[in-house]
Every structure is written in C-alpha cells, then in structure tokens.
Amino acid sequence: MTSRVRHVTIDSADAYRLGTFWADVLGTTVDADDKPGDDEVLVAADGITLLFVEVPEPKSVKNRIHVDLEPQDRTREEEIERLLTLGATLVADHRVPDGRGWATLADIEGNEFCVERSKGERPASAAAAV
C-alpha cells in the first residue's frame, strides 16, 4: 500500500488570517467549521488542501518547500498584480523577456511561493516548461 498527501501543513502566527489569505489566492473559503481565533484552519481548493497551524515561534528562514501557482483564468502578470493587492510581496523576479520564468512572492506571514505562466501563455510544444 502507498501513501497519499492528505494536505500540506503551513505553520503560522495567525492560522485564520493566513488561511483566509490563501483561500482568497485559491478562489475558495476556509472550512465552514473554522473561525477567527482557531489554532488550525483548513483550506480546500481544486487539487490541494492546505492546513494552517499556529505555532509560537516566528518564521526565521527561507522555506524548504513552497507552492507554485499557475493562473487559470488570467495571465501571470495579472495574477501577480492580484496577489500583490491581496497583501503578498514580491521577493524575487525570475521572469525573462521571452516570457519564461516565474516570480517569487511572499504571503502575509513571509512564506515564499512562486507564480508561473498560465497554460495559455506556454507554447503548445513546451507545455511543461516554466
């Protein structure tokens, strides 16, 4: 028998606040059972479930694992602007003139994530390329 990833757990200072940010990013809501002040908050979206758990220590180093986002109904540039409006910050810009590359952003608690090109922005022959 094998295992499956049930959810990705993200340590946080404020589980509900961070969960709400990521629910907005993913176009969903936090679980109906979760409320402000809860120390665990679940966010389920198409293909992924994130669990935010409050921990006492602050984030202190770069993430060793992160989420890569692929916009579904907008361009990479439009998605980056939307995420910045939600409170994300631009950490590093790896976009190149030919359209390849990605942007590294941080969520409202400093957790890094990347935004790649949308499927529509990728050449048909290079659908898997960043």
N, CA, C and O atoms as a MOPAC input file, in Angstrom:
PM7 MOZYME 1SCF
protein

 N      0.84700 1    -1.18100 1     0.00000 1
 C      0.00000 1     0.00000 1     0.00000 1
 C      0.88800 1     1.23900 1     0.00000 1
 O      1.94600 1     1.24600 1     0.62800 1
 N      0.46700 1     2.26800 1    -0.69100 1
 C      1.21100 1     3.51900 1    -0.75300 1
 C      0.52400 1     4.58000 1     0.08500 1
 O     -0.54700 1     4.34900 1     0.64600 1
 N      1.14000 1     5.73000 1     0.16400 1
 C      0.55700 1     6.87400 1     0.87300 1
 C      0.13600 1     7.93000 1    -0.13100 1
 O      0.56200 1     7.91100 1    -1.28500 1
 N     -0.69900 1     8.84400 1     0.31500 1
 C     -1.06500 1     9.99900 1    -0.48300 1
 C     -0.91600 1    11.22500 1     0.40800 1
 O     -0.99400 1    11.12200 1     1.63200 1
 N     -0.70800 1    12.36000 1    -0.19500 1
 C     -0.62600 1    13.60100 1     0.56400 1
 C     -2.04900 1    14.02300 1     0.89900 1
 O     -2.84500 1    14.30400 1     0.00300 1
 N     -2.36500 1    14.06600 1     2.17600 1
 C     -3.71000 1    14.45400 1     2.60000 1
 C     -3.86700 1    15.96100 1     2.53800 1
 O     -4.86800 1    16.46700 1     2.02900 1
 N     -2.89200 1    16.67100 1     3.04900 1
 C     -2.85000 1    18.13200 1     2.94100 1
 C     -1.42300 1    18.60100 1     3.20500 1
 O     -0.60400 1    17.86200 1     3.75100 1
 N     -1.14200 1    19.82300 1     2.81300 1
 C      0.13500 1    20.46000 1     3.08900 1
 C     -0.09700 1    21.35700 1     4.30000 1
 O     -1.01500 1    22.17700 1     4.30400 1
 N      0.74100 1    21.19800 1     5.32900 1
 C      0.58600 1    21.96400 1     6.56300 1
 C      1.56600 1    23.13100 1     6.57700 1
 O      2.74900 1    22.96900 1     6.27900 1
 N      1.05900 1    24.30100 1     6.92600 1
 C      1.86300 1    25.51100 1     6.96500 1
 C      1.77800 1    26.10100 1     8.37300 1
 O      0.69600 1    26.43100 1     8.85900 1
 N      2.94800 1    26.22900 1     9.02300 1
 C      2.99400 1    26.86900 1    10.32600 1
 C      2.63900 1    28.34400 1    10.16700 1
 O      2.95200 1    28.96100 1     9.15000 1
 N      1.98500 1    28.89900 1    11.18100 1
 C      1.54700 1    30.28600 1    11.07200 1
 C      1.45200 1    30.94200 1    12.44500 1
 O      1.35800 1    30.26800 1    13.47100 1
 N      1.47800 1    32.25900 1    12.43800 1
 C      1.26800 1    33.03500 1    13.66000 1
 C     -0.22400 1    33.19100 1    13.92300 1
 O     -0.65800 1    33.17300 1    15.07400 1
 N     -1.01400 1    33.34500 1    12.85400 1
 C     -2.46500 1    33.50900 1    12.95300 1
 C     -3.09300 1    32.63100 1    11.87200 1
 O     -3.21400 1    33.04000 1    10.71700 1
 N     -3.48800 1    31.42900 1    12.26000 1
 C     -3.97200 1    30.43600 1    11.30300 1
 C     -5.17000 1    30.93700 1    10.50000 1
 O     -5.23000 1    30.72100 1     9.29000 1
 N     -6.11100 1    31.59400 1    11.14300 1
 C     -7.31100 1    32.04600 1    10.43100 1
 C     -6.97300 1    33.15000 1     9.42900 1
 O     -7.45700 1    33.12200 1     8.29700 1
 N     -6.16600 1    34.09900 1     9.82000 1
 C     -5.78800 1    35.20700 1     8.93100 1
 C     -5.01200 1    34.67700 1     7.72000 1
 O     -5.30100 1    35.05300 1     6.58400 1
 N     -4.02400 1    33.80000 1     7.96400 1
 C     -3.24300 1    33.26000 1     6.86200 1
 C     -4.09800 1    32.33100 1     5.99800 1
 O     -3.97800 1    32.34300 1     4.77300 1
 N     -4.95300 1    31.53100 1     6.62500 1
 C     -5.85800 1    30.66600 1     5.87200 1
 C     -6.79800 1    31.46400 1     4.98200 1
 O     -7.07700 1    31.06400 1     3.85200 1
 N     -7.28300 1    32.58000 1     5.48300 1
 C     -8.16500 1    33.44400 1     4.69800 1
 C     -7.41700 1    34.04200 1     3.50700 1
 O     -7.97100 1    34.12300 1     2.41100 1
 N     -6.16400 1    34.46100 1     3.71100 1
 C     -5.34700 1    34.95700 1     2.59800 1
 C     -5.24700 1    33.89400 1     1.51300 1
 O     -5.50400 1    34.17600 1     0.34200 1
 N     -4.87300 1    32.66600 1     1.89500 1
 C     -4.69400 1    31.59700 1     0.90500 1
 C     -6.01900 1    31.17000 1     0.28400 1
 O     -6.04800 1    30.77100 1    -0.88000 1
 N     -7.11200 1    31.24500 1     1.03100 1
 C     -8.42700 1    30.95900 1     0.44400 1
 C     -8.71900 1    31.96700 1    -0.66500 1
 O     -9.22900 1    31.59700 1    -1.72200 1
 N     -8.39800 1    33.23900 1    -0.42700 1
 C     -8.57700 1    34.25900 1    -1.46100 1
 C     -7.68400 1    33.98500 1    -2.66500 1
 O     -8.12400 1    34.12000 1    -3.80700 1
 N     -6.42700 1    33.59900 1    -2.41800 1
 C     -5.49800 1    33.28000 1    -3.50600 1
 C     -6.07900 1    32.17500 1    -4.37600 1
 O     -6.03500 1    32.25800 1    -5.60300 1
 N     -6.62400 1    31.13800 1    -3.74200 1
 C     -7.09600 1    29.95300 1    -4.45500 1
 C     -8.55900 1    30.03400 1    -4.87800 1
 O     -9.08500 1    29.09300 1    -5.47200 1
 N     -9.22000 1    31.15300 1    -4.57500 1
 C    -10.60700 1    31.33100 1    -5.00400 1
 C    -11.58400 1    30.44000 1    -4.27200 1
 O    -12.53500 1    29.93600 1    -4.86900 1
 N    -11.35700 1    30.24000 1    -2.98300 1
 C    -12.23000 1    29.39000 1    -2.18300 1
 C    -12.44600 1    30.05400 1    -0.82500 1
 O    -12.20800 1    31.25300 1    -0.68200 1
 N    -12.88600 1    29.30300 1     0.15800 1
 C    -13.08800 1    29.83200 1     1.50600 1
 C    -12.43600 1    28.88600 1     2.50400 1
 O    -12.10500 1    27.74600 1     2.17800 1
 N    -12.26000 1    29.37400 1     3.71300 1
 C    -11.80100 1    28.47900 1     4.77000 1
 C    -12.94200 1    27.52500 1     5.09900 1
 O    -14.10400 1    27.81300 1     4.81400 1
 N    -12.60500 1    26.39800 1     5.69400 1
 C    -13.61000 1    25.40000 1     6.06300 1
 C    -14.69300 1    26.03800 1     6.94000 1
 O    -14.39700 1    26.87600 1     7.79200 1
 N    -15.93200 1    25.63900 1     6.72500 1
 C    -17.06800 1    26.21800 1     7.44200 1
 C    -16.95700 1    26.05600 1     8.95600 1
 O    -17.53200 1    26.85200 1     9.69800 1
 N    -16.23300 1    25.04500 1     9.42900 1
 C    -16.07900 1    24.83000 1    10.86900 1
 C    -15.01400 1    25.72900 1    11.50100 1
 O    -14.93600 1    25.81900 1    12.72600 1
 N    -14.19000 1    26.39500 1    10.68100 1
 C    -13.09300 1    27.20600 1    11.20600 1
 C    -13.51900 1    28.64900 1    11.40100 1
 O    -14.22700 1    29.23000 1    10.57900 1
 N    -13.06400 1    29.21500 1    12.52200 1
 C    -13.44200 1    30.57800 1    12.90700 1
 C    -12.20200 1    31.37000 1    13.33500 1
 O    -11.17500 1    30.77300 1    13.66100 1
 N    -12.28500 1    32.71400 1    13.33700 1
 C    -11.16900 1    33.50900 1    13.84600 1
 C    -10.79600 1    33.06100 1    15.26600 1
 O    -11.67000 1    32.81500 1    16.09800 1
 N     -9.50900 1    32.96200 1    15.52700 1
 C     -9.03500 1    32.51100 1    16.83300 1
 C     -8.72800 1    31.02800 1    16.89500 1
 O     -8.05800 1    30.57800 1    17.82500 1
 N     -9.21100 1    30.24500 1    15.90900 1
 C     -8.89000 1    28.81500 1    15.87600 1
 C     -7.39800 1    28.64500 1    15.62100 1
 O     -6.79300 1    29.42600 1    14.88600 1
 N     -6.81200 1    27.62400 1    16.23100 1
 C     -5.37500 1    27.40200 1    16.02600 1
 C     -5.07700 1    26.47200 1    14.85400 1
 O     -3.91100 1    26.21700 1    14.55100 1
 N     -6.10500 1    25.96700 1    14.19700 1
 C     -5.97100 1    25.18900 1    12.96900 1
 C     -7.07400 1    25.60800 1    12.01000 1
 O     -8.23800 1    25.71500 1    12.39800 1
 N     -6.70500 1    25.84400 1    10.75800 1
 C     -7.67600 1    26.26600 1     9.74400 1
 C     -7.38800 1    25.49300 1     8.46100 1
 O     -6.23900 1    25.39000 1     8.03100 1
 N     -8.43600 1    24.95500 1     7.86000 1
 C     -8.32200 1    24.14300 1     6.65500 1
 C     -8.84300 1    24.91900 1     5.44300 1
 O     -9.89300 1    25.56000 1     5.50100 1
 N     -8.08600 1    24.84800 1     4.34400 1
 C     -8.48300 1    25.46800 1     3.07600 1
 C     -8.37200 1    24.40100 1     1.99800 1
 O     -7.28300 1    23.89500 1     1.72800 1
 N     -9.49800 1    24.06000 1     1.38400 1
 C     -9.51000 1    23.06100 1     0.31100 1
 C     -9.83100 1    23.75400 1    -0.99800 1
 O    -10.78400 1    24.52600 1    -1.09600 1
 N     -9.00900 1    23.46300 1    -2.01000 1
 C     -9.22600 1    24.01200 1    -3.34800 1
 C     -8.99000 1    22.89400 1    -4.35000 1
 O     -8.57700 1    21.79500 1    -3.97800 1
 N     -9.24500 1    23.17000 1    -5.59300 1
 C     -9.06600 1    22.17900 1    -6.64300 1
 C     -7.65300 1    21.61600 1    -6.62700 1
 O     -6.70100 1    22.31800 1    -6.96600 1
 N     -7.51200 1    20.36300 1    -6.23700 1
 C     -6.21800 1    19.69600 1    -6.29500 1
 C     -5.32700 1    19.82700 1    -5.08100 1
 O     -4.27600 1    19.18700 1    -5.03700 1
 N     -5.69800 1    20.63400 1    -4.08300 1
 C     -4.83100 1    20.80300 1    -2.91500 1
 C     -5.65700 1    21.15900 1    -1.68300 1
 O     -6.67500 1    21.84500 1    -1.76700 1
 N     -5.19100 1    20.67500 1    -0.54900 1
 C     -5.77300 1    21.07600 1     0.72800 1
 C     -4.63300 1    21.58100 1     1.60400 1
 O     -3.63800 1    20.88700 1     1.81100 1
 N     -4.79300 1    22.79400 1     2.11300 1
 C     -3.79100 1    23.39800 1     2.98000 1
 C     -4.32600 1    23.44500 1     4.39400 1
 O     -5.48800 1    23.78700 1     4.61200 1
 N     -3.48500 1    23.10300 1     5.35700 1
 C     -3.83900 1    23.17100 1     6.76900 1
 C     -2.90600 1    24.17400 1     7.42600 1
 O     -1.68800 1    24.00300 1     7.39400 1
 N     -3.46200 1    25.20800 1     8.01400 1
 C     -2.68200 1    26.23800 1     8.69900 1
 C     -2.75000 1    25.97700 1    10.19300 1
 O     -3.83400 1    25.88300 1    10.77000 1
 N     -1.59100 1    25.86200 1    10.81200 1
 C     -1.49300 1    25.51700 1    12.22700 1
 C     -0.68200 1    26.59800 1    12.92800 1
 O      0.41700 1    26.93900 1    12.48900 1
 N     -1.22200 1    27.13600 1    14.01700 1
 C     -0.49700 1    28.15400 1    14.76400 1
 C      0.64600 1    27.53200 1    15.55100 1
 O      0.49700 1    26.48500 1    16.18100 1
 N      1.78700 1    28.20300 1    15.49700 1
 C      2.97000 1    27.80300 1    16.25900 1
 C      3.50200 1    29.03600 1    16.97600 1
 O      3.27700 1    30.15800 1    16.52100 1
 N      4.20500 1    28.84600 1    18.09500 1
 C      4.66400 1    30.01400 1    18.86800 1
 C      5.85600 1    30.74700 1    18.26900 1
 O      6.00400 1    31.95000 1    18.48300 1
 N      6.70700 1    30.04900 1    17.52600 1
 C      7.90600 1    30.69800 1    17.00800 1
 C      7.63200 1    31.35800 1    15.65900 1
 O      6.83200 1    30.84900 1    14.87400 1
 N      8.29400 1    32.49500 1    15.37900 1
 C      8.10500 1    33.16900 1    14.09300 1
 C      8.90500 1    32.48700 1    12.99200 1
 O      9.84700 1    31.74300 1    13.26400 1
 N      8.52100 1    32.74800 1    11.75200 1
 C      9.28600 1    32.26000 1    10.60100 1
 C     10.65100 1    32.94100 1    10.64100 1
 O     10.74400 1    34.14800 1    10.86400 1
 N     11.71900 1    32.15300 1    10.42000 1
 C     13.04700 1    32.75500 1    10.53400 1
 C     13.96300 1    32.50200 1     9.33400 1
 O     14.97100 1    33.19100 1     9.18700 1
 N     13.64200 1    31.54200 1     8.48300 1
 C     14.49400 1    31.24800 1     7.33000 1
 C     13.63500 1    30.99700 1     6.09800 1
 O     12.41200 1    30.89700 1     6.18400 1
 N     14.29600 1    30.89900 1     4.95400 1
 C     13.62300 1    30.60900 1     3.69400 1
 C     12.91600 1    29.25300 1     3.76700 1
 O     13.41500 1    28.31500 1     4.38800 1
 N     11.75000 1    29.16400 1     3.12500 1
 C     11.01600 1    27.89800 1     3.05500 1
 C     11.86900 1    26.83800 1     2.36200 1
 O     12.60800 1    27.14700 1     1.42800 1
 N     11.76700 1    25.60000 1     2.81600 1
 C     12.39800 1    24.48200 1     2.12300 1
 C     11.42500 1    23.81900 1     1.15600 1
 O     11.83700 1    23.02700 1     0.30800 1
 N     10.16200 1    24.13000 1     1.27300 1
 C      9.13300 1    23.64600 1     0.35600 1
 C      8.18600 1    24.81400 1     0.10900 1
 O      7.92800 1    25.61100 1     1.01000 1
 N      7.67200 1    24.91300 1    -1.10900 1
 C      6.76300 1    26.01800 1    -1.40100 1
 C      5.76100 1    25.60100 1    -2.47600 1
 O      5.90000 1    24.55700 1    -3.11200 1
 N      4.76100 1    26.43900 1    -2.65500 1
 C      3.70800 1    26.21800 1    -3.62900 1
 C      4.05700 1    26.98800 1    -4.90300 1
 O      4.49400 1    28.13700 1    -4.83300 1
 N      3.86500 1    26.36300 1    -6.06500 1
 C      3.96800 1    27.04100 1    -7.35700 1
 C      2.55200 1    27.20500 1    -7.89200 1
 O      1.81700 1    26.22600 1    -8.02700 1
 N      2.17600 1    28.42400 1    -8.19300 1
 C      0.84100 1    28.70400 1    -8.70900 1
 C      0.87400 1    28.85900 1   -10.22600 1
 O      1.80300 1    29.44200 1   -10.78400 1
 N     -0.15900 1    28.32700 1   -10.88400 1
 C     -0.36300 1    28.51800 1   -12.31900 1
 C     -1.72200 1    29.17900 1   -12.48800 1
 O     -2.74600 1    28.54800 1   -12.22600 1
 N     -1.75400 1    30.44400 1   -12.92300 1
 C     -3.04300 1    31.12200 1   -13.10700 1
 C     -3.94000 1    30.33400 1   -14.04900 1
 O     -3.47400 1    29.76500 1   -15.03700 1
 N     -5.23400 1    30.30600 1   -13.73500 1
 C     -6.18700 1    29.55300 1   -14.54300 1
 C     -6.98500 1    30.42800 1   -15.49900 1
 O     -7.30500 1    29.99700 1   -16.60700 1
 N     -7.30700 1    31.63900 1   -15.09300 1
 C     -8.18700 1    32.47200 1   -15.91500 1
 C     -7.63600 1    33.87400 1   -16.13800 1
 O     -8.38300 1    34.80400 1   -16.44000 1
 N     -6.32600 1    34.01600 1   -15.98800 1
 C     -5.66500 1    35.30000 1   -16.24000 1
 C     -4.20400 1    35.04200 1   -16.56500 1
 O     -3.73000 1    33.91300 1   -16.43800 1
 N     -3.49600 1    36.06400 1   -16.97700 1
 C     -2.07800 1    35.91200 1   -17.27800 1
 C     -1.26000 1    35.91600 1   -15.98600 1
 O     -1.76000 1    36.27800 1   -14.92100 1
 N     -0.01500 1    35.51300 1   -16.09700 1
 C      0.88700 1    35.55200 1   -14.93800 1
 C      0.96700 1    36.96900 1   -14.38500 1
 O      0.91600 1    37.17000 1   -13.17100 1
 N      1.09300 1    37.94700 1   -15.27100 1
 C      1.23100 1    39.33900 1   -14.82100 1
 C     -0.02700 1    39.80400 1   -14.08800 1
 O      0.06300 1    40.46600 1   -13.05400 1
 N     -1.19600 1    39.45800 1   -14.62200 1
 C     -2.45600 1    39.83100 1   -13.96300 1
 C     -2.57200 1    39.14200 1   -12.60700 1
 O     -3.05300 1    39.74000 1   -11.64400 1
 N     -2.13400 1    37.89500 1   -12.53100 1
 C     -2.21800 1    37.16200 1   -11.26600 1
 C     -1.27100 1    37.76200 1   -10.22900 1
 O     -1.63300 1    37.89600 1    -9.06000 1
 N     -0.07800 1    38.11600 1   -10.64700 1
 C      0.86900 1    38.74300 1    -9.71200 1
 C      0.26700 1    40.03100 1    -9.15300 1
 O      0.33700 1    40.27600 1    -7.94900 1
 N     -0.31500 1    40.84500 1   -10.01000 1
 C     -0.93700 1    42.09500 1    -9.54400 1
 C     -2.07400 1    41.80900 1    -8.56100 1
 O     -2.21000 1    42.50500 1    -7.55500 1
 N     -2.89100 1    40.78900 1    -8.84400 1
 C     -3.99800 1    40.42300 1    -7.93800 1
 C     -3.45900 1    40.00200 1    -6.58100 1
 O     -3.99300 1    40.40300 1    -5.54600 1
 N     -2.39800 1    39.19200 1    -6.58000 1
 C     -1.82600 1    38.70400 1    -5.32600 1
 C     -1.18900 1    39.83000 1    -4.52600 1
 O     -1.27300 1    39.84100 1    -3.29800 1
 N     -0.55900 1    40.76800 1    -5.20300 1
 C      0.00800 1    41.92700 1    -4.50800 1
 C     -1.10500 1    42.73500 1    -3.84900 1
 O     -0.93500 1    43.23900 1    -2.73900 1
 N     -2.23100 1    42.85700 1    -4.52400 1
 C     -3.38300 1    43.55700 1    -3.96300 1
 C     -3.91300 1    42.85400 1    -2.71400 1
 O     -4.40000 1    43.51200 1    -1.79500 1
 N     -3.82100 1    41.51500 1    -2.67600 1
 C     -4.27200 1    40.75500 1    -1.51400 1
 C     -3.31600 1    40.87800 1    -0.32300 1
 O     -3.66800 1    40.50000 1     0.79400 1
 N     -2.11000 1    41.40600 1    -0.55700 1
 C     -1.15100 1    41.57800 1     0.53500 1
 C      0.16200 1    40.85000 1     0.36000 1
 O      1.04400 1    40.96200 1     1.21100 1
 N      0.31600 1    40.10300 1    -0.72700 1
 C      1.59000 1    39.43400 1    -0.99600 1
 C      2.64600 1    40.48800 1    -1.32200 1
 O      2.32200 1    41.62400 1    -1.66900 1
 N      3.91400 1    40.09400 1    -1.20500 1
 C      5.01500 1    40.97700 1    -1.59000 1
 C      5.90800 1    40.25300 1    -2.59200 1
 O      6.05700 1    39.03200 1    -2.53400 1
 N      6.50200 1    41.01500 1    -3.51000 1
 C      7.42000 1    40.45800 1    -4.48300 1
 C      8.77600 1    40.26300 1    -3.81800 1
 O      9.34900 1    41.20700 1    -3.27400 1
 N      9.29000 1    39.02800 1    -3.86300 1
 C     10.57200 1    38.68500 1    -3.25100 1
 C     11.67500 1    38.67000 1    -4.29700 1
 O     12.74700 1    39.23500 1    -4.08200 1
 N     11.41700 1    38.02400 1    -5.43100 1
 C     12.41900 1    37.91400 1    -6.49700 1
 C     11.70400 1    37.76800 1    -7.83100 1
 O     10.66200 1    37.11900 1    -7.92500 1
 N     12.27400 1    38.37600 1    -8.85200 1
 C     11.67000 1    38.34300 1   -10.17800 1
 C     12.57100 1    37.54400 1   -11.11200 1
 O     13.67600 1    37.97200 1   -11.44400 1
 N     12.08900 1    36.38400 1   -11.52800 1
 C     12.84100 1    35.49200 1   -12.41600 1
 C     12.20700 1    35.42600 1   -13.80100 1
 O     12.45200 1    34.48100 1   -14.55000 1
 N     11.38800 1    36.42700 1   -14.14900 1
 C     10.77500 1    36.48700 1   -15.47100 1
 C     11.82600 1    36.96100 1   -16.47300 1
 O     12.66000 1    37.81200 1   -16.16200 1
 N     11.77100 1    36.39500 1   -17.68200 1
 C     12.71700 1    36.77400 1   -18.73000 1
 C     11.94200 1    37.30200 1   -19.93300 1
 O     10.76000 1    37.00300 1   -20.09600 1
 N     12.62100 1    38.09700 1   -20.78400 1
 C     11.92300 1    38.76000 1   -21.90200 1
 C     11.14600 1    37.82900 1   -22.83000 1
 O     10.14300 1    38.25000 1   -23.40700 1
 N     11.57800 1    36.58100 1   -22.99100 1
 C     10.85100 1    35.69300 1   -23.90800 1
 C      9.59100 1    35.09400 1   -23.28200 1
 O      8.91400 1    34.28300 1   -23.91400 1
 N      9.27000 1    35.48700 1   -22.04700 1
 C      8.04200 1    35.02800 1   -21.39900 1
 C      8.21800 1    33.90300 1   -20.40900 1
 O      7.33000 1    33.63800 1   -19.59800 1
 N      9.37300 1    33.22900 1   -20.46800 1
 C      9.60000 1    32.14800 1   -19.49900 1
 C      9.86100 1    32.74900 1   -18.11600 1
 O      9.84500 1    33.96700 1   -17.93700 1
 N     10.09800 1    31.87600 1   -17.15500 1
 C     10.43700 1    32.32500 1   -15.80800 1
 C      9.24900 1    32.38000 1   -14.87600 1
 O      8.15500 1    31.92100 1   -15.20500 1
 N      9.47800 1    32.94200 1   -13.72200 1
 C      8.47100 1    32.99700 1   -12.66700 1
 C      8.78600 1    34.15900 1   -11.75400 1
 O      9.85700 1    34.75900 1   -11.83600 1
 N      7.84600 1    34.47000 1   -10.88700 1
 C      8.05600 1    35.47800 1    -9.84700 1
 C      7.89100 1    34.79700 1    -8.49500 1
 O      6.96300 1    34.01300 1    -8.29500 1
 N      8.78600 1    35.09700 1    -7.57900 1
 C      8.68500 1    34.59100 1    -6.21100 1
 C      8.05300 1    35.68300 1    -5.35900 1
 O      8.53100 1    36.81700 1    -5.31700 1
 N      6.97800 1    35.32300 1    -4.68900 1
 C      6.28000 1    36.24200 1    -3.80900 1
 C      6.30400 1    35.66900 1    -2.39500 1
 O      6.68500 1    34.51600 1    -2.19100 1
 N      5.89700 1    36.47800 1    -1.42200 1
 C      5.73400 1    36.01300 1    -0.04900 1
 C      4.31300 1    36.33800 1     0.38400 1
 O      3.77600 1    37.39000 1     0.03600 1
 N      3.70700 1    35.43200 1     1.14400 1
 C      2.36600 1    35.68100 1     1.65300 1
 C      2.43700 1    36.66800 1     2.82200 1
 O      3.50400 1    37.21900 1     3.09600 1
 N      1.34300 1    36.89100 1     3.49700 1
 C      1.27600 1    37.90900 1     4.54000 1
 C      2.07100 1    37.56100 1     5.79400 1
 O      2.23200 1    38.40700 1     6.67400 1
 N      2.57000 1    36.32600 1     5.89000 1
 C      3.44300 1    35.94400 1     7.00300 1
 C      4.86300 1    35.64300 1     6.53500 1
 O      5.67900 1    35.14300 1     7.31000 1
 N      5.16200 1    35.94200 1     5.27800 1
 C      6.52400 1    35.78600 1     4.76800 1
 C      6.84800 1    34.44700 1     4.13500 1
 O      8.00800 1    34.20200 1     3.80200 1
 N      5.87100 1    33.57300 1     3.95500 1
 C      6.10200 1    32.27800 1     3.30800 1
 C      6.19800 1    32.47900 1     1.80600 1
 O      5.30800 1    33.06700 1     1.19200 1
 N      7.29300 1    31.98300 1     1.21100 1
 C      7.51200 1    32.16600 1    -0.21400 1
 C      6.66200 1    31.21800 1    -1.05400 1
 O      6.37400 1    30.08900 1    -0.65700 1
 N      6.27000 1    31.71300 1    -2.22800 1
 C      5.59600 1    30.89800 1    -3.23200 1
 C      5.89600 1    31.51000 1    -4.58900 1
 O      6.31400 1    32.66500 1    -4.67400 1
 N      5.68500 1    30.74300 1    -5.64900 1
 C      6.01600 1    31.21600 1    -6.99100 1
 C      4.77700 1    31.28700 1    -7.86400 1
 O      3.81200 1    30.54700 1    -7.66900 1
 N      4.82300 1    32.19600 1    -8.83500 1
 C      3.76400 1    32.30600 1    -9.83100 1
 C      4.40500 1    32.08300 1   -11.19300 1
 O      5.27600 1    32.83900 1   -11.62200 1
 N      3.95200 1    31.02600 1   -11.86200 1
 C      4.44200 1    30.66500 1   -13.19000 1
 C      3.49600 1    31.21100 1   -14.25800 1
 O      2.48300 1    31.83400 1   -13.94100 1
 N      3.83600 1    30.97200 1   -15.52300 1
 C      2.94700 1    31.35800 1   -16.61100 1
 C      1.67500 1    30.51400 1   -16.57500 1
 O      1.67200 1    29.38600 1   -16.08200 1
 N      0.60800 1    31.08100 1   -17.10400 1
 C     -0.62000 1    30.30600 1   -17.26600 1
 C     -0.42000 1    29.31200 1   -18.39800 1
 O      0.49500 1    29.45800 1   -19.20900 1
 N     -1.26700 1    28.31800 1   -18.44800 1
 C     -1.19000 1    27.32500 1   -19.51800 1
 C     -1.31800 1    27.99400 1   -20.88600 1
 O     -0.63600 1    27.60400 1   -21.83300 1
 N     -2.18200 1    28.99100 1   -20.99200 1
 C     -2.39200 1    29.69600 1   -22.24600 1
 C     -1.18100 1    30.50500 1   -22.69700 1
 O     -1.04700 1    30.81900 1   -23.88000 1
 N     -0.30200 1    30.84200 1   -21.76100 1
 C      0.88500 1    31.61500 1   -22.10900 1
 C      2.06600 1    30.73600 1   -22.53200 1
 O      3.09300 1    31.25200 1   -22.97400 1
 N      1.92600 1    29.41900 1   -22.40000 1
 C      3.00000 1    28.49800 1   -22.74300 1
 C      2.84100 1    28.03500 1   -24.18300 1
 O      1.72300 1    27.77500 1   -24.62700 1
 N      3.93900 1    27.92900 1   -24.91500 1
 C      3.84400 1    27.37200 1   -26.27200 1
 C      3.35000 1    25.92100 1   -26.19900 1
 O      3.70300 1    25.18800 1   -25.27500 1
 N      2.55000 1    25.51800 1   -27.15600 1
 C      1.98800 1    24.16000 1   -27.15800 1
 C      3.09100 1    23.09700 1   -27.09000 1
 O      2.89700 1    22.04800 1   -26.47500 1
 N      4.24100 1    23.35600 1   -27.71300 1
 C      5.32900 1    22.37100 1   -27.72200 1
 C      6.08100 1    22.33500 1   -26.40400 1
 O      6.87100 1    21.42000 1   -26.17400 1
 N      5.85500 1    23.30700 1   -25.53400 1
 C      6.59500 1    23.37900 1   -24.27100 1
 C      5.63600 1    23.51700 1   -23.10200 1
 O      5.90500 1    24.28300 1   -22.17600 1
 N      4.53200 1    22.79900 1   -23.12200 1
 C      3.50300 1    22.93200 1   -22.10600 1
 C      4.00200 1    22.69100 1   -20.69800 1
 O      3.43200 1    23.23000 1   -19.74900 1
 N      5.03900 1    21.90300 1   -20.53200 1
 C      5.54700 1    21.62600 1   -19.18400 1
 C      6.61500 1    22.61600 1   -18.74800 1
 O      6.98800 1    22.63500 1   -17.57500 1
 N      7.11400 1    23.43300 1   -19.65600 1
 C      8.18300 1    24.37600 1   -19.32200 1
 C      7.65100 1    25.51600 1   -18.46800 1
 O      6.51200 1    25.95300 1   -18.62800 1
 N      8.48700 1    25.98600 1   -17.56700 1
 C      8.12700 1    27.11100 1   -16.71000 1
 C      8.07100 1    28.35000 1   -17.56400 1
 O      7.78500 1    29.43600 1   -17.05900 1

